[in-house]
Amino acid sequence: MAPGRPKPTDPSEPRKGSSAALGKASAASKAIPSGAPVLVMGAGAVGCWIGGCLQAAGAPVMFVGRPRVLNALRAHGLTLTDLDGGTRSLPAGALDLRESADGVPPPALVLLCVKSGATASAAAELARAVPPATLVVSMQNGLSNAGTAQAAAPALAVRAGMVPFNIAELSPGHYHRGTSGVLAAQDHARLREWQPHFAAAGVPLQLHADVAPLQWGKLLLNLNNAVNALSGLPLREQLLQRDYRLCMAALIDEALAALRAAGISPAKLTALPPAALPAVLRLPTAIFRVLAARLLRIDAKARTSMADDLSRGRATEIDALCGEVVRLARRHGTAAPVNERISELVRAWPSDPRARSGAELRAALGV
């Protein structure tokens, strides 16, 4: 893994990750690469958002998902909103909804969006259902999913991706982007053909020779997912309470120490360089609010997917986030006890399902 921030193949930086382009669907409908559909493998918040944006802009899309999500889409259609004021709706009758990938027409592109724990089984299903060499982009949290998918489906062309923004399910069939950012993926010639269509759909995609530094940069921010989930609060409200920020700072400190020991330089995904995040998080709230204004460009509806998972009694991605830090630390002779402890608290949630105040969480983590 090469240190430093990788250079995208398309250096133009879209404004605010622009989902303002949600309202501009014109160009994407022409010359879809190969004319074949996009397959969203894992129609959850991320899959419905990216796939819905592409379909609204003219791309044929097939959604494979869980019955709960598919039934909501059948009843309500798909509505996409965002913090920039964009709104897009697709009626239920326009959606190609499937319980599995078996029998799908050969797709031009697969977006792998299942939770990390389902990666191997989803990839194995794809290996049975789609032709060899089909391009699969992992739009999942963590660092290991693309490798896991490639091992489970060696005949497919799996590439790592990164989703920088937060998507929340506000009601059945209604998904809301509450933060900003630009999609990223590992470079591939066939993905370059898709870049204009992603841009026109309001989900610009930048390609990188090495996406791992971006994934680590995103993982540092995602360490807050467990804090947010255990707080029971909306994301912005949680970040404006210093006790919770102190917990996040401790988690990031451990991750940065492990990254230094491994010789890895995470990419900068916010206005703040990664090394500055803990110090800024520890500032008094009045100062933090000013210095982190761009970091706080989060609307009141945003929450983490881990918070949704806990509230619905589903398995979380804690092992792909804090667990990744613990494993990296162990491999390079450091320790990550705060990441270990918060992982234990998340796993214990089914037997102890209660939101913790900032002071309670600090005490539980020893921060």
DANOR-V736822 format. One record per residue. N is the residue number from 1. RES is the residue in three letters. OMEGA is omega as a letter, one per 40 degrees, with the letter a starting at -180 (none if undefined). BURIAL is 1 if it has 16 or more other ideal C-beta (glycine too) atoms within 10 Angstrom, else 0. Layout:
n = (N:N)
res = (RES:RES)
omega = (OMEGA:OMEGA)
burial = (BURIAL:BURIAL)
This chain:
n = (1:2:3:4:5:6:7:8:9:10:11:12:13:14:15:16:17:18:19:20:21:22:23:24:25:26:27:28:29:30:31:32:33:34:35:36:37:38:39:40:41:42:43:44:45:46:47:48:49:50:51:52:53:54:55:56:57:58:59:60:61:62:63:64:65:66:67:68:69:70:71:72:73:74:75:76:77:78:79:80:81:82:83:84:85:86:87:88:89:90:91:92:93:94:95:96:97:98:99:100:101:102:103:104:105:106:107:108:109:110:111:112:113:114:115:116:117:118:119:120:121:122:123:124:125:126:127:128:129:130:131:132:133:134:135:136:137:138:139:140:141:142:143:144:145:146:147:148:149:150:151:152:153:154:155:156:157:158:159:160:161:162:163:164:165:166:167:168:169:170:171:172:173:174:175:176:177:178:179:180:181:182:183:184:185:186:187:188:189:190:191:192:193:194:195:196:197:198:199:200:201:202:203:204:205:206:207:208:209:210:211:212:213:214:215:216:217:218:219:220:221:222:223:224:225:226:227:228:229:230:231:232:233:234:235:236:237:238:239:240:241:242:243:244:245:246:247:248:249:250:251:252:253:254:255:256:257:258:259:260:261:262:263:264:265:266:267:268:269:270:271:272:273:274:275:276:277:278:279:280:281:282:283:284:285:286:287:288:289:290:291:292:293:294:295:296:297:298:299:300:301:302:303:304:305:306:307:308:309:310:311:312:313:314:315:316:317:318:319:320:321:322:323:324:325:326:327:328:329:330:331:332:333:334:335:336:337:338:339:340:341:342:343:344:345:346:347:348:349:350:351:352:353:354:355:356:357:358:359:360:361:362:363:364:365:366:367)
res = (MET:ALA:PRO:GLY:ARG:PRO:LYS:PRO:THR:ASP:PRO:SER:GLU:PRO:ARG:LYS:GLY:SER:SER:ALA:ALA:LEU:GLY:LYS:ALA:SER:ALA:ALA:SER:LYS:ALA:ILE:PRO:SER:GLY:ALA:PRO:VAL:LEU:VAL:MET:GLY:ALA:GLY:ALA:VAL:GLY:CYS:TRP:ILE:GLY:GLY:CYS:LEU:GLN:ALA:ALA:GLY:ALA:PRO:VAL:MET:PHE:VAL:GLY:ARG:PRO:ARG:VAL:LEU:ASN:ALA:LEU:ARG:ALA:HIS:GLY:LEU:THR:LEU:THR:ASP:LEU:ASP:GLY:GLY:THR:ARG:SER:LEU:PRO:ALA:GLY:ALA:LEU:ASP:LEU:ARG:GLU:SER:ALA:ASP:GLY:VAL:PRO:PRO:PRO:ALA:LEU:VAL:LEU:LEU:CYS:VAL:LYS:SER:GLY:ALA:THR:ALA:SER:ALA:ALA:ALA:GLU:LEU:ALA:ARG:ALA:VAL:PRO:PRO:ALA:THR:LEU:VAL:VAL:SER:MET:GLN:ASN:GLY:LEU:SER:ASN:ALA:GLY:THR:ALA:GLN:ALA:ALA:ALA:PRO:ALA:LEU:ALA:VAL:ARG:ALA:GLY:MET:VAL:PRO:PHE:ASN:ILE:ALA:GLU:LEU:SER:PRO:GLY:HIS:TYR:HIS:ARG:GLY:THR:SER:GLY:VAL:LEU:ALA:ALA:GLN:ASP:HIS:ALA:ARG:LEU:ARG:GLU:TRP:GLN:PRO:HIS:PHE:ALA:ALA:ALA:GLY:VAL:PRO:LEU:GLN:LEU:HIS:ALA:ASP:VAL:ALA:PRO:LEU:GLN:TRP:GLY:LYS:LEU:LEU:LEU:ASN:LEU:ASN:ASN:ALA:VAL:ASN:ALA:LEU:SER:GLY:LEU:PRO:LEU:ARG:GLU:GLN:LEU:LEU:GLN:ARG:ASP:TYR:ARG:LEU:CYS:MET:ALA:ALA:LEU:ILE:ASP:GLU:ALA:LEU:ALA:ALA:LEU:ARG:ALA:ALA:GLY:ILE:SER:PRO:ALA:LYS:LEU:THR:ALA:LEU:PRO:PRO:ALA:ALA:LEU:PRO:ALA:VAL:LEU:ARG:LEU:PRO:THR:ALA:ILE:PHE:ARG:VAL:LEU:ALA:ALA:ARG:LEU:LEU:ARG:ILE:ASP:ALA:LYS:ALA:ARG:THR:SER:MET:ALA:ASP:ASP:LEU:SER:ARG:GLY:ARG:ALA:THR:GLU:ILE:ASP:ALA:LEU:CYS:GLY:GLU:VAL:VAL:ARG:LEU:ALA:ARG:ARG:HIS:GLY:THR:ALA:ALA:PRO:VAL:ASN:GLU:ARG:ILE:SER:GLU:LEU:VAL:ARG:ALA:TRP:PRO:SER:ASP:PRO:ARG:ALA:ARG:SER:GLY:ALA:GLU:LEU:ARG:ALA:ALA:LEU:GLY:VAL)
omega = (a:i:i:a:a:a:i:i:i:a:a:a:i:a:i:a:a:i:i:i:i:a:a:a:a:a:a:a:a:i:i:a:i:a:a:a:i:i:i:i:a:a:i:a:a:a:i:a:a:i:i:i:i:i:i:i:i:a:i:a:i:a:i:a:i:a:a:a:a:i:i:i:i:a:a:a:a:i:a:i:i:a:i:i:i:i:i:a:i:a:a:a:a:a:i:a:a:i:i:i:a:i:a:i:a:a:i:a:i:i:a:a:i:i:a:a:a:a:a:a:i:i:i:i:i:a:i:a:a:a:i:i:i:a:a:i:i:i:a:i:i:a:a:a:i:i:i:a:a:i:a:a:a:a:a:i:a:i:i:i:a:i:a:a:a:i:i:i:a:i:a:i:a:a:a:i:a:i:a:i:a:i:i:i:i:a:i:a:a:i:i:i:a:a:i:a:i:a:a:i:i:i:a:a:i:a:a:i:i:a:a:i:i:i:i:i:i:a:i:i:a:i:i:a:a:i:a:a:a:i:a:a:i:a:a:i:i:a:i:i:a:a:i:i:i:i:i:i:i:i:a:i:a:i:i:i:i:i:i:i:a:a:a:i:i:i:i:a:i:i:a:i:a:a:a:a:a:a:a:i:a:a:i:a:a:i:i:a:a:a:a:a:a:i:a:i:a:i:a:a:a:i:a:i:i:i:i:a:i:a:a:i:a:i:a:i:a:a:i:a:i:i:i:i:a:a:i:i:a:a:a:i:i:a:i:a:i:i:i:a:a:i:i:i:i:i:a:a:a:i:i:a:a:i:a:i:i:i:i:a:i:i:a:a:a:a:none)
burial = (0:0:0:0:1:1:0:1:0:0:0:0:0:1:0:0:1:1:1:0:1:1:0:0:1:0:0:1:0:0:0:1:1:0:0:0:1:1:1:1:1:1:1:1:1:1:1:1:1:1:1:1:1:1:1:1:1:1:1:1:1:1:1:1:1:0:0:0:1:1:0:1:1:0:0:0:1:1:1:1:1:1:1:1:0:1:0:1:0:1:0:0:0:0:1:1:1:1:0:0:1:0:0:1:0:0:1:1:1:1:1:1:1:1:1:1:0:1:1:1:0:1:1:0:1:1:1:0:1:1:0:0:0:1:1:1:1:1:1:1:1:1:1:1:1:1:0:1:1:1:0:1:1:0:0:1:1:1:1:1:1:1:1:1:1:1:1:1:1:0:0:0:1:1:1:1:1:1:1:1:1:1:1:1:1:1:1:1:0:0:1:0:0:1:1:1:1:1:1:1:1:1:1:1:1:1:1:1:0:1:1:1:1:1:1:1:1:1:1:1:1:1:1:1:1:1:1:1:1:1:1:1:1:1:1:1:1:1:1:1:1:1:1:1:1:1:1:1:1:1:1:1:1:1:1:1:1:1:1:0:0:1:0:1:1:1:1:1:1:1:0:1:0:1:0:0:1:1:0:1:1:0:1:0:0:0:0:1:0:0:0:1:0:0:1:0:0:1:1:0:1:1:1:1:1:1:1:1:1:1:0:0:0:0:0:1:1:1:1:1:1:1:1:1:1:1:1:1:1:0:0:0:0:1:0:1:0:1:1:1:1:1:1:0:1:1:0:0:1:0:0:0:0:0:0:1:0:1:0:0:1:1:0:0:1:0:1)
